[in-house]
Amino acid sequence: MITSRLYQTVENRENPDEVESRAPFKCTKYRAWLGEGYYFWDTFAQYAHRWGEEVYQGNYFICEVICKYWSHDVLDLVGNTTQIYDFGEITKVLEKEYHREVTVPFVINYLQTKTSFGYKMIRAHSENAFTRIEPLRLRFVEDNKSTLNLRPIIQCCVIDKSILLLPVKIVYPPEYVNASCI
């Protein structure tokens, strides 16, 4: 079993009790990157903060939850190279079939509606998700520009909340940490 700390950023409406009792919050927006579900930043809370700064202009809560899952429960576009490869192959087939470039949520929606999808979560590594962010990179060797990214931007879309150890807890801003649930 795999255990991860996940972080969800939500707007601060001075309602910590409601947030802790109702979170996580589901994204149903048409433009959701990984389709409909509960969105989190995996492991690195700095990205939850960046999202709060960019989307909520600094007025936000960060909620933390523990996620426990088996590898077969996840479409892992971060660490499962077979799934990454297969996703790319499906993308090529769909682009030929639809005669246009397709998007990540288009491919995911296709898989969810046309196949026996069955995953409880989708994990994806995002490039260029934020402006003005400094990833932690380490050079492989001195005379080459190639680096190892030690803080990858990993987004999780939880489809089935049964893998979350609820309730969530507010971990930011500090004045709301350990706020009681209703």
C-alpha positions as CSV (number, residue, x, y, z in Angstrom):
1,M,0.0,0.0,0.0
2,I,1.2,3.5,-0.9
3,T,0.7,6.4,1.5
4,S,0.9,10.1,0.4
5,R,0.2,13.5,1.9
6,L,-2.1,15.5,-0.4
7,Y,-2.9,19.2,-0.2
8,Q,-6.0,21.0,-1.5
9,T,-6.1,24.7,-1.8
10,V,-9.5,26.4,-1.3
11,E,-10.6,30.0,-1.0
12,N,-10.6,31.5,2.5
13,R,-14.1,32.7,3.3
14,E,-13.4,32.9,7.1
15,N,-15.2,29.5,7.4
16,P,-12.7,27.0,8.8
17,D,-15.2,24.8,10.5
18,E,-17.2,24.4,7.3
19,V,-14.0,23.7,5.3
20,E,-12.9,21.0,7.7
21,S,-16.3,19.4,7.8
22,R,-17.0,19.5,4.1
23,A,-13.6,19.2,2.4
24,P,-12.4,17.9,0.1
25,F,-14.2,19.9,-2.5
26,K,-15.0,18.4,-5.9
27,C,-14.0,20.2,-9.1
28,T,-16.6,19.8,-11.9
29,K,-15.3,22.6,-14.2
30,Y,-15.3,21.9,-17.9
31,R,-11.6,22.8,-18.1
32,A,-10.4,20.6,-15.2
33,W,-7.0,19.2,-16.2
34,L,-7.6,15.6,-15.3
35,G,-11.4,15.5,-15.5
36,E,-14.0,15.7,-12.7
37,G,-12.8,14.9,-9.2
38,Y,-11.1,16.1,-6.0
39,Y,-7.9,17.9,-6.9
40,F,-4.8,17.9,-4.7
41,W,-1.1,18.6,-4.9
42,D,1.0,15.6,-4.0
43,T,3.6,15.8,-1.2
44,F,4.9,19.3,-1.8
45,A,2.8,21.9,0.0
46,Q,4.7,24.7,-1.7
47,Y,2.5,24.1,-4.8
48,A,-0.7,24.4,-2.8
49,H,0.7,27.8,-1.6
50,R,1.5,28.9,-5.1
51,W,-2.0,28.0,-6.3
52,G,-3.4,30.0,-3.4
53,E,-1.3,33.0,-4.3
54,E,-2.1,32.8,-8.0
55,V,-5.8,31.8,-8.0
56,Y,-7.0,33.2,-4.7
57,Q,-4.7,36.2,-4.5
58,G,-3.2,35.0,-1.2
59,N,-6.6,34.5,0.6
60,Y,-6.7,30.7,0.9
61,F,-6.8,27.7,3.1
62,I,-4.6,24.6,2.6
63,C,-6.2,21.4,3.7
64,E,-4.1,18.2,4.2
65,V,-5.3,14.6,3.9
66,I,-3.6,11.3,4.0
67,C,-4.2,9.1,0.9
68,K,-3.7,5.3,1.0
69,Y,-4.0,3.3,-2.2
70,W,-2.7,0.3,-4.1
71,S,-0.8,1.0,-7.3
72,H,-3.6,-0.7,-9.4
73,D,-6.0,1.9,-8.1
74,V,-4.2,4.7,-9.9
75,L,-3.7,5.9,-13.4
76,D,-0.2,7.0,-12.6
77,L,1.2,9.4,-15.3
78,V,4.1,10.2,-13.0
79,G,5.8,6.9,-12.0
80,N,4.2,4.1,-14.0
81,T,6.1,4.1,-17.3
82,T,3.8,1.5,-18.9
83,Q,0.8,3.6,-18.2
84,I,2.6,6.7,-19.5
85,Y,3.5,4.9,-22.7
86,D,0.0,3.5,-23.2
87,F,-1.5,6.9,-22.6
88,G,0.7,8.3,-25.3
89,E,-0.3,5.5,-27.7
90,I,-4.0,6.1,-27.0
91,T,-3.5,9.8,-27.6
92,K,-2.0,9.1,-31.1
93,V,-5.0,6.8,-32.0
94,L,-7.5,9.4,-30.8
95,E,-5.8,12.2,-32.8
96,K,-6.0,10.1,-35.9
97,E,-9.6,9.1,-35.2
98,Y,-10.8,12.7,-34.5
99,H,-8.4,14.4,-37.0
100,R,-7.2,16.9,-34.4
101,E,-4.9,17.4,-31.4
102,V,-6.5,16.1,-28.3
103,T,-6.1,17.2,-24.6
104,V,-5.4,15.3,-21.4
105,P,-9.0,15.6,-20.2
106,F,-10.3,14.5,-23.6
107,V,-8.2,11.3,-23.4
108,I,-9.2,10.7,-19.8
109,N,-12.9,11.2,-20.6
110,Y,-12.6,8.8,-23.5
111,L,-11.0,6.2,-21.2
112,Q,-13.7,6.7,-18.5
113,T,-16.6,6.4,-20.9
114,K,-15.4,3.9,-23.5
115,T,-13.3,1.5,-21.4
116,S,-13.4,-0.3,-18.1
117,F,-11.5,2.6,-16.4
118,G,-11.9,1.6,-12.8
119,Y,-9.2,3.9,-11.3
120,K,-9.7,5.7,-8.0
121,M,-7.2,8.5,-8.7
122,I,-5.1,10.0,-11.5
123,R,-1.6,11.4,-10.9
124,A,0.1,13.6,-13.4
125,H,3.3,15.6,-13.4
126,S,2.7,19.1,-14.7
127,E,5.2,21.2,-16.6
128,N,4.8,25.0,-16.6
129,A,1.9,25.0,-14.2
130,F,3.0,28.2,-12.4
131,T,4.7,31.5,-13.1
132,R,7.6,32.5,-11.0
133,I,8.3,29.2,-9.3
134,E,11.8,27.9,-8.7
135,P,11.9,24.1,-8.7
136,L,14.7,22.4,-6.7
137,R,17.0,21.0,-9.3
138,L,20.3,19.1,-9.0
139,R,22.8,18.7,-11.8
140,F,23.7,15.2,-12.7
141,V,27.3,16.2,-13.7
142,E,29.1,19.5,-13.6
143,D,29.6,19.9,-17.4
144,N,26.1,19.2,-18.5
145,K,22.8,21.2,-18.1
146,S,20.7,18.1,-17.4
147,T,19.1,18.1,-13.9
148,L,17.1,16.0,-11.6
149,N,13.9,17.8,-10.4
150,L,13.7,17.2,-6.7
151,R,10.3,19.0,-6.4
152,P,8.1,17.8,-9.3
153,I,4.7,19.4,-9.6
154,I,2.4,16.4,-9.2
155,Q,-1.3,16.9,-9.3
156,C,-3.8,14.3,-8.1
157,C,-7.4,14.0,-9.2
158,V,-9.1,11.7,-6.7
159,I,-12.2,10.1,-8.3
160,D,-13.1,7.8,-5.4
161,K,-12.8,9.3,-1.9
162,S,-12.5,5.9,-0.3
163,I,-8.7,6.2,-0.6
164,L,-8.7,9.3,1.5
165,L,-8.4,9.1,5.3
166,L,-11.0,11.8,6.1
167,P,-11.5,14.3,7.6
168,V,-9.0,16.7,6.2
169,K,-7.3,19.2,8.4
170,I,-6.4,22.8,7.8
171,V,-2.6,23.3,7.8
172,Y,-2.6,26.9,6.5
173,P,-3.0,29.8,7.5
174,P,-1.5,29.3,10.9
175,E,-4.4,30.9,12.8
176,Y,-6.7,28.2,11.6
177,V,-4.5,25.2,12.3
178,N,-6.2,22.8,14.8
179,A,-9.6,24.6,14.2
180,S,-12.4,22.4,15.5
181,C,-14.9,20.8,13.1
182,I,-18.5,21.6,13.5
